[in-house]
Amino acid sequence: WILTRNYKALAKGTRGSTSGFLNIVMELKKCCNHCYLIKPPEENERENGQEILLSLIRSSGKLILLDKLLTRLRERGNRVLIFSQMVRMLDILAEYLTIKHYPFQ
């Protein structure tokens, strides 16, 4: 979706503007973190807490890995510090942690 929407800018190659190319790269970076950073789900797409949780987790490979790691670390009683460059990604993580009933700050 990102690449097809920006096809004209990409087709210019080296003759195009670098700021347009950087915007495309930033959108791709967002997409790699979680697809909800590009297009949040609509309210009518969500039904219950379990479906919201599964949708959050399955929409990002990084969140699939994080879910597995946090489950194991919580069983051991470990604490975890998570950094993110994007505030909206932290909002998604906060929603995930709230649904999982994991305490966080």
Beta strands, then each sheet from edge to edge (+ up, - down):
end
